Amino acid sequence: MIFEVWAPQATSVEIETMGGRQPLRPDSSSGWWSVDVPAAGHGTDYRYLVDGAGPYPDPRSRRQPEGIFGPSRVYDHARFTWSDHEWKGRDLRGSVIYELHIGTFTTEGTFTAALERLDHLVELGVDFVEVMPVAPVPGGRNWGYDGVDLYAVNETYGGPDGLKEFVDGCHRAGLGVLLDVVYNHLGPSGNFLHPFGPYFAGYSGSFWGEAVNLDGPGSDEVRRYFVDNALQWLRDFHIDGLRLDAVHALHDRRATHLLAELAQEVDALACSVGRPLTLIAESDLNDPRMIMPLEAGGLGMTAQWNDDVHHALHTAVSGERHGYYEDFASMRSLAKAMTSGFVHDGGYSSFRGRSHGAPLAGVPGYRLVCCLQNHDQIGNRPAGDRLTATALKLGAGLLLTSPFTPMLFMGEEWGARTPFLFFTDHVEPALREGEGERRAREFEGFGYEWVAPDPSAEDTFQRSKLDWSEIKEEEHWSVLCWYRDLIALRKALPELTDPRLDRVEAEYDEQAKWLMVKRSSLSVMVNFCPDPVTLPMSVGSVLLSSEEGVFAARDGLTVPGQTLVIYRSDVNP
């Protein structure tokens, strides 16, 4: 077997494997080193020494059975037997996404245990499962954004075979799989890329860590490292798409941005494998070029997360006004979010102290992935607390009847009471003891009184696990039925998946706190106040209501307090 590693600045590279060491031969023109170890194969452990230092895991390690500080292990993708031969992929258009964290989705926290809950997701009606990062992390618990050894899979969850079995099972159930990947930084613990080459730019790229070298000397191979990683998940693990974490923290001044290069490569792979492949960027830039096609001068992302819709929904259903929510605390902002996508489309952002964004002219709504809750918006709160059942019903009613691609966060569909807290398990004492303080500094200025549990405590992690027994309780069952009905209605009525933003209209009353979103002959009416309100409506019928007590009167439709109604007006043929 031939071992290869990129180390352009090294004077010597050795491999430690099978009880001995031997040198690798350099290719001076490319910076790659290689050696043939005939006796090695699937399951062989190995590590590298660079200029006598180490040993270190392989930067492209496919498996880390003993964790981030242990040896790499040879893993042969061809040894896994797939059963998803009939799977033709799933298009993002018209789909609903369900985000989950493998470690807290079930009590066991494994891919195998998550498979046992797929029937629930199928009955809910979602189309994609989005899995938070699975790269190896320090210790046994983490959100996943402290990942290193980016080509490997966390052994705590089940390793590479476990992920493949999960994807295979999702495909058999008719569910696509999206994987969250982090290319803007690496975790602070177990990051051994520095000795191998110029993987980093030499300055802080974000609050989370050192900037990746995407445009400096040696960056050709660094970019290839991340592009090849993306292709591995889509090709070798049969993943249907990637969610790219915080792309605004990618520092790239090249004429062809890394995202555009990635989009080209993924388009080519989609042609090869014969199924659609999706790229979703997390970006707070509100820049339409992110989701414009390459041929139109854009970066070619299929879609992007859109926080503006979340913020507008959250303020409306929760009443919170602190931090960045201040710019969204009006019916006017909510109406703009539901009809235009971006609230900040060139206007002033008080949180940033400057103008922000650009209009989404001509961009279809499905290219915006929008949510009422996600791992950040819950987990970045000190107590990791979720919305109430009433707030969920109102917010989900607007989200799941919107022209955007809706995304739910695990447990939201039944109004889970378990928090989703920030948790880590760093090995180094300095990182472990300082994590809580670092977390508090990250959210200075957000308006929170930062009283949070210790991120390193195991109890913080255990409390974040979903309690599936809640579904049996009447209040939670009611919320679950509401979500199922909303998703079923969305799939039944073409007006609700129509992505054309110019066909969405909204009316509102700032003082009375009601909003009406119109989709052709459909109207989605929300009364956020505790008192009933009567809205002028033509003759028609109620298709769905979050509460009882809706009735038609001569002067219109009376909607009880804190209620959402989906109404169809009679249309003459």
C-alpha positions in Angstrom: 0.0 0.0 0.0 1.3 3.5 -0.9 1.1 6.2 1.8 1.2 9.8 0.7 1.4 13.1 2.7 1.9 16.7 1.7 4.7 18.4 3.7 6.3 21.0 1.3 8.6 22.6 3.9 9.9 19.4 5.6 13.4 18.0 5.2 12.4 14.5 6.3 9.2 12.6 6.7 8.9 9.1 8.3 6.0 6.7 8.8 5.6 4.8 12.0 3.6 1.6 11.4 3.6 -2.1 12.0 6.2 -1.8 14.8 8.8 0.1 12.8 9.7 3.3 11.0 10.7 4.0 7.5 11.4 7.2 5.5 9.1 8.6 2.8 10.5 9.8 -0.6 9.9 13.5 -1.6 8.6 14.8 -4.8 10.4 18.2 -4.8 8.1 19.7 -7.4 4.8 19.1 -5.5 5.8 18.9 -1.9 4.2 15.4 -1.6 6.1 12.5 0.1 5.3 8.8 -0.5 6.3 5.3 0.5 5.1 1.8 -0.4 4.4 -0.5 2.6 3.4 -3.7 0.9 2.2 -5.4 4.1 -0.2 -2.6 5.1 -3.8 -2.5 4.3 -7.3 -2.0 5.7 -7.0 -1.7 9.5 -3.3 -0.9 9.7 -2.4 1.8 12.2 0.2 4.5 11.3 1.5 7.9 12.1 3.9 10.4 10.6 7.0 12.1 11.9 8.0 15.4 10.3 11.6 16.5 10.7 11.9 14.1 13.7 8.9 15.7 15.5 5.7 13.8 16.2 4.4 11.3 15.7 1.2 12.9 14.2 -2.0 11.6 12.7 -2.3 11.8 8.9 -3.9 15.1 7.9 -6.1 13.1 5.6 -6.7 10.3 8.1 -9.9 8.4 7.3 -10.1 6.9 10.8 -9.0 7.8 14.3 -10.1 4.8 16.4 -8.3 6.1 19.6 -9.4 9.7 19.2 -7.6 12.8 18.0 -4.3 12.1 19.8 -4.1 8.5 18.6 -2.7 6.9 15.4 -4.5 7.0 12.1 -5.9 3.8 10.7 -6.2 2.7 7.1 -9.8 2.6 6.0 -10.9 1.1 2.6 -14.2 2.7 1.5 -14.7 -0.2 -1.0 -15.2 -2.7 1.9 -18.6 -1.3 2.8 -21.7 -2.8 1.1 -24.4 -0.3 0.2 -28.0 -1.0 -0.4 -29.1 2.4 -1.7 -28.6 1.5 -5.4 -32.1 2.8 -6.3 -31.5 6.1 -4.6 -31.7 9.0 -7.1 -31.1 11.8 -4.7 -33.4 14.6 -3.5 -33.8 18.1 -4.8 -33.8 20.9 -2.3 -36.8 22.6 -4.0 -40.0 21.9 -2.1 -38.1 20.1 0.7 -38.2 20.4 4.5 -35.0 19.9 6.4 -34.6 18.5 9.9 -31.4 19.4 11.8 -30.1 17.0 14.5 -27.0 16.4 16.6 -26.2 12.7 16.7 -24.9 12.8 20.3 -28.1 14.2 21.8 -30.8 13.0 19.3 -31.0 9.8 21.3 -30.0 8.6 24.7 -27.3 6.4 23.2 -26.0 9.2 21.0 -25.0 6.9 18.1 -25.7 6.6 14.4 -27.3 3.2 15.1 -29.7 4.6 17.7 -30.6 7.5 15.4 -31.6 5.0 12.7 -34.3 3.7 15.0 -36.0 7.1 15.0 -36.2 7.5 11.2 -39.9 6.3 11.2 -40.7 9.4 13.3 -39.1 11.7 10.7 -40.9 9.9 7.8 -44.2 10.3 9.6 -43.4 14.0 10.3 -43.0 14.5 6.6 -39.5 16.0 6.3 -37.3 15.3 3.3 -33.7 15.9 4.5 -31.9 15.1 7.7 -29.1 17.6 8.4 -26.4 16.2 10.7 -24.2 18.5 12.7 -20.5 18.0 12.2 -19.1 14.4 12.7 -15.4 15.0 12.5 -13.3 13.8 15.5 -13.3 16.2 18.5 -11.6 16.3 21.9 -13.1 14.0 24.4 -16.5 12.3 24.2 -18.9 15.2 23.7 -19.0 18.3 21.6 -21.2 20.2 19.2 -18.7 19.3 16.4 -17.3 22.7 15.5 -14.1 21.9 17.3 -13.3 19.2 14.8 -9.9 18.1 13.6 -8.9 15.2 11.3 -11.6 16.4 8.9 -11.6 13.2 6.8 -12.5 10.9 9.7 -15.7 10.3 11.6 -16.1 10.6 15.4 -15.8 7.1 16.8 -18.1 7.9 19.7 -20.9 8.1 17.1 -20.0 4.9 15.3 -17.0 5.8 13.1 -17.1 5.7 9.2 -19.1 2.5 8.9 -21.7 3.9 11.4 -22.1 7.0 9.3 -22.5 5.0 6.1 -25.1 2.7 7.7 -27.0 5.8 8.8 -26.9 7.4 5.3 -27.9 4.0 3.8 -30.9 3.7 6.2 -32.0 7.3 5.5 -32.0 6.6 1.8 -34.0 3.4 2.3 -36.5 5.5 4.2 -36.6 8.1 1.4 -34.7 10.8 3.3 -31.8 12.8 1.9 -28.8 13.5 4.2 -27.0 16.8 4.5 -23.8 17.0 6.5 -22.5 20.1 8.3 -18.8 20.7 7.6 -16.4 23.3 9.0 -13.7 24.8 6.7 -13.2 28.2 8.3 -11.1 27.0 11.2 -10.0 23.9 13.1 -10.5 23.0 16.7 -7.9 24.3 19.3 -7.1 20.8 20.5 -5.5 18.0 18.4 -4.9 20.3 15.4 -1.6 18.9 14.0 -1.7 20.5 10.6 0.9 23.1 11.4 4.0 20.8 11.2 3.0 19.5 7.8 2.6 22.7 5.8 1.1 26.3 5.4 -2.4 25.3 6.2 -3.0 28.5 8.2 -2.7 32.2 7.2 -1.0 33.3 10.4 -3.7 35.6 11.8 -7.0 35.2 13.7 -9.7 34.6 11.1 -12.6 34.7 13.5 -13.5 34.4 17.2 -13.1 30.6 16.8 -9.6 30.3 15.6 -6.8 30.9 13.1 -7.7 31.7 9.5 -7.2 29.0 7.0 -4.6 29.8 4.2 -6.8 30.1 1.1 -4.9 32.7 -0.8 -1.3 32.8 0.4 1.8 30.9 -0.7 1.1 27.2 -0.7 -2.6 27.7 -0.7 -3.3 25.6 -3.8 -2.9 22.4 -1.8 -4.7 23.8 1.2 -7.7 24.6 -1.0 -7.4 21.1 -2.5 -7.5 19.7 1.1 -10.9 21.2 1.7 -12.3 20.5 -1.7 -11.3 16.9 -1.6 -12.8 16.6 1.8 -16.1 17.8 0.5 -16.0 15.4 -2.4 -15.2 12.5 -0.1 -18.5 13.0 1.9 -20.6 13.3 -1.3 -18.9 10.4 -3.2 -17.7 7.9 -0.6 -20.4 8.4 2.1 -23.2 9.0 -0.4 -24.1 12.3 1.4 -26.6 14.3 -0.6 -25.3 17.8 0.3 -23.2 19.8 2.7 -23.9 22.7 5.0 -20.8 24.9 5.0 -20.3 26.5 8.4 -19.8 30.3 8.6 -18.5 31.0 5.1 -18.2 34.7 6.0 -15.1 33.6 8.0 -13.4 32.2 4.9 -10.7 34.7 4.1 -10.1 34.4 0.3 -9.0 37.2 -2.0 -8.5 35.1 -5.1 -10.2 35.8 -8.3 -12.0 32.5 -8.0 -13.3 32.1 -4.4 -13.0 28.7 -2.7 -16.8 28.4 -2.7 -17.0 28.9 -6.5 -14.2 26.4 -6.9 -16.1 23.9 -4.7 -19.4 24.5 -6.6 -17.7 23.7 -9.9 -16.2 20.5 -8.5 -19.5 19.4 -6.9 -21.4 20.1 -10.1 -19.0 17.8 -11.9 -19.4 15.1 -9.3 -23.2 15.4 -9.5 -23.0 14.6 -13.2 -20.8 11.6 -12.5 -22.9 10.0 -9.7 -26.3 10.9 -11.4 -28.0 12.6 -8.5 -28.4 16.2 -7.3 -25.8 17.4 -4.8 -26.6 20.4 -2.6 -24.3 23.1 -1.1 -25.8 25.3 1.6 -23.7 28.1 3.0 -24.1 29.6 6.4 -23.6 33.3 5.7 -24.5 36.5 7.5 -23.4 38.7 4.6 -26.9 39.0 3.1 -25.1 39.0 -0.3 -27.3 37.6 -3.2 -24.1 36.6 -5.0 -23.7 33.7 -2.6 -26.7 31.9 -4.1 -26.5 33.1 -7.7 -25.4 30.6 -10.3 -21.7 30.5 -11.3 -22.7 31.4 -14.9 -24.4 34.6 -13.6 -21.3 35.7 -11.7 -22.3 34.2 -8.3 -20.6 31.8 -6.0 -22.8 28.9 -7.0 -24.2 27.9 -3.6 -27.5 26.0 -3.9 -28.9 27.9 -0.9 -27.9 29.8 2.2 -29.1 30.0 5.8 -31.1 33.2 6.3 -31.0 34.5 9.9 -33.2 37.5 9.0 -36.4 35.3 8.8 -35.5 33.6 12.1 -34.9 36.9 13.9 -38.2 38.4 12.7 -40.1 35.2 13.6 -38.4 35.0 17.0 -39.2 38.6 18.0 -42.8 38.2 17.0 -43.5 35.0 18.9 -41.2 35.7 21.9 -41.3 39.4 22.4 -37.5 39.6 22.9 -35.8 42.8 21.7 -32.2 42.5 22.9 -29.0 42.4 20.8 -29.5 41.8 17.1 -33.3 41.3 17.6 -33.7 45.0 18.0 -33.8 45.5 14.2 -36.5 42.9 13.7 -39.0 43.9 16.5 -41.9 45.0 14.4 -44.7 43.7 12.2 -43.1 45.7 9.4 -39.9 43.7 9.6 -41.7 40.4 9.8 -43.8 41.3 6.7 -40.6 42.2 4.9 -38.9 39.0 5.9 -41.8 36.8 4.8 -42.1 38.6 1.4 -38.5 39.6 0.6 -36.3 37.2 2.5 -33.7 39.7 3.6 -34.8 42.4 6.1 -31.3 43.9 5.9 -31.0 44.4 2.1 -28.9 47.6 2.0 -30.5 49.5 4.9 -29.0 50.4 8.3 -28.3 47.7 10.9 -28.2 49.1 14.4 -26.4 45.9 15.7 -23.6 46.4 13.2 -23.7 50.2 13.3 -23.7 50.4 9.5 -25.7 49.5 6.4 -25.9 45.9 5.5 -26.9 43.5 2.7 -28.3 43.8 -0.8 -31.8 43.0 -2.3 -32.6 39.5 -3.4 -34.0 40.6 -6.8 -34.9 37.5 -8.9 -33.6 34.9 -6.4 -36.2 32.2 -5.8 -37.2 31.7 -2.1 -36.1 28.0 -1.9 -32.5 29.2 -2.0 -33.0 30.6 1.5 -33.0 28.0 4.3 -35.0 29.5 7.1 -35.9 28.3 10.6 -37.7 29.1 13.8 -35.0 27.4 15.9 -31.6 25.8 15.2 -28.6 24.6 17.1 -27.1 28.2 17.3 -30.3 30.1 18.1 -31.1 27.7 21.0 -27.6 26.7 22.1 -26.2 30.3 22.0 -28.6 31.3 24.7 -27.1 30.9 28.2 -29.7 28.4 29.4 -30.2 26.7 26.0 -33.9 27.2 26.4 -36.5 26.6 23.6 -39.7 28.4 22.5 -43.0 27.6 24.2 -45.7 25.5 22.6 -47.8 28.6 21.7 -44.8 30.4 20.1 -43.9 27.3 18.2 -47.4 26.9 16.7 -47.4 30.5 15.5 -43.9 30.6 14.2 -44.1 27.2 12.5 -47.3 28.1 10.9 -45.6 31.1 9.2 -42.4 29.1 8.4 -44.0 26.1 6.9 -46.3 28.2 4.7 -43.4 30.4 3.5 -41.8 30.5 0.0 -38.5 29.5 1.6 -36.9 26.1 2.4 -38.0 25.4 6.0 -35.7 23.8 8.6 -36.7 22.3 11.9 -34.4 21.6 14.9 -34.7 18.2 16.6 -37.4 18.1 19.2 -39.0 21.3 18.0 -41.8 19.4 16.3 -43.2 18.3 19.7 -42.2 21.3 21.7 -39.3 19.5 23.6 -38.6 21.0 27.0 -35.1 19.7 27.2 -32.5 22.5 26.6 -29.8 22.3 24.0 -26.8 23.7 25.8 -23.3 24.4 24.7 -21.0 21.5 25.8 -17.4 20.4 25.3 -15.0 17.9 26.7 -11.5 19.4 26.2 -8.6 17.3 27.5 -6.1 20.1 28.1 -6.8 21.8 31.5 -6.4 25.3 30.2 -9.0 24.8 27.5 -11.4 22.9 29.8 -11.3 25.4 32.6 -11.5 28.5 30.4 -14.3 27.4 28.1 -17.1 29.0 30.1 -15.3 32.3 30.3 -14.5 32.2 26.6 -18.1 31.5 25.8 -19.3 34.5 27.8 -16.8 36.8 26.0 -18.1 35.6 22.6 -21.6 36.9 23.4 -20.7 40.2 25.0 -23.1 42.9 23.7 -25.9 40.5 22.9 -28.0 41.7 25.8 -27.8 38.4 27.7 -27.2 38.1 31.4 -24.7 35.3 30.9 -25.4 32.7 33.6 -24.7 29.4 31.9 -23.8 25.9 33.1 -20.2 24.7 32.8 -19.7 23.5 29.2 -17.3 20.9 30.4 -19.6 19.2 32.9 -21.0 15.9 31.7 -24.4 16.9 33.1 -24.6 19.8 30.6 -24.3 17.3 27.9 -26.8 14.8 29.4 -29.4 17.5 30.0 -29.3 18.3 26.3 -30.4 14.9 25.2 -34.0 14.7 23.8 -36.6 13.0 26.0 -38.6 11.0 23.6 -41.2 10.1 26.2 -42.5 13.6 26.1 -44.4 12.8 22.9 -46.8 10.8 24.9 -48.0 13.9 26.9 -51.0 15.6 25.5 -49.4 19.1 25.2 -46.5 17.7 23.2 -48.7 15.4 21.1 -50.8 18.5 20.1 -47.7 20.3 18.9 -46.5 17.3 16.9 -49.9 16.9 15.2 -49.7 20.6 14.3 -46.3 20.2 12.7 -47.4 17.1 10.8 -50.5 18.9 9.5 -48.6 21.9 8.4 -46.0 19.9 6.5 -48.8 17.7 4.9 -50.6 20.9 3.8 -47.4 22.4 2.4 -46.9 19.3 0.3 -50.5 19.2 -0.8 -50.9 22.8 -1.9 -48.6 24.1 -4.7 -49.1 27.7 -3.6 -47.2 27.0 -0.4 -44.0 25.7 -2.1 -44.1 28.4 -4.9 -40.7 30.1 -4.5 -41.5 33.2 -6.4 -41.2 36.0 -3.9 -42.9 38.5 -6.1 -46.1 36.5 -5.6 -46.1 36.8 -1.9 -47.9 39.7 -0.3 -48.4 40.8 3.3 -50.6 43.1 5.3 -50.2 43.9 9.0 -51.2 46.2 11.8 -48.3 47.3 14.0 -50.5 48.3 16.9 -53.0 45.4 16.9 -50.1 42.9 16.3 -51.5 40.9 13.5 -50.0 39.8 10.1 -51.6 38.3 7.0 -49.4 36.6 4.4 -51.2 36.0 1.0 -50.2 33.2 -1.3 -52.6 33.3 -4.3 -56.1 32.5 -2.9 -54.5 31.4 0.4 -54.1 33.7 3.4 -52.0 32.9 6.5 -53.3 35.0 9.3 -51.6 35.4 12.7 -52.9 37.2 15.7 -50.0 37.7 18.1 -52.1 39.5 20.7 -54.0 37.7 23.5 -57.3 39.3 22.5 -59.3 38.2 19.4 -59.2 40.3 16.2 -61.6 40.4 13.3 -59.9 40.6 9.9 -61.8 41.5 6.6 -61.9 38.4 4.5 -63.9 37.4 1.4 -66.0 34.2 1.5 -64.0 31.1 1.9 -63.0 28.3 4.2 -60.6 27.6 7.1 -58.1 24.9 6.1 -56.1 24.8 9.3 -56.1 26.6 12.6 -53.8 26.4 15.6 -56.6 26.9 18.1 -60.4 26.5 18.2 -62.7 29.5 18.2 -62.2 30.8 14.7 -65.5 31.9 13.1 -66.7 33.9 10.1 -68.8 37.0 10.7 -70.4 39.5 8.4 -67.5 41.9 8.8 -64.8 39.2 8.3 -63.0 36.4 10.1 -62.6 36.5 13.8 -59.2 35.0 15.0 -58.7 34.3 18.7 -55.7 35.6 20.6 -52.4 34.0 19.8 -53.8 31.9 16.9 -52.7 31.2 13.4 -55.3 30.4 10.7 -54.7 29.2 7.1 -57.7 30.3 5.0 -58.7 29.8 1.4 -60.9 32.4 -0.3 -63.4 31.2 -2.8 -62.2 31.8 -6.3 -64.5 31.9 -9.3 -63.5 29.5 -12.1 
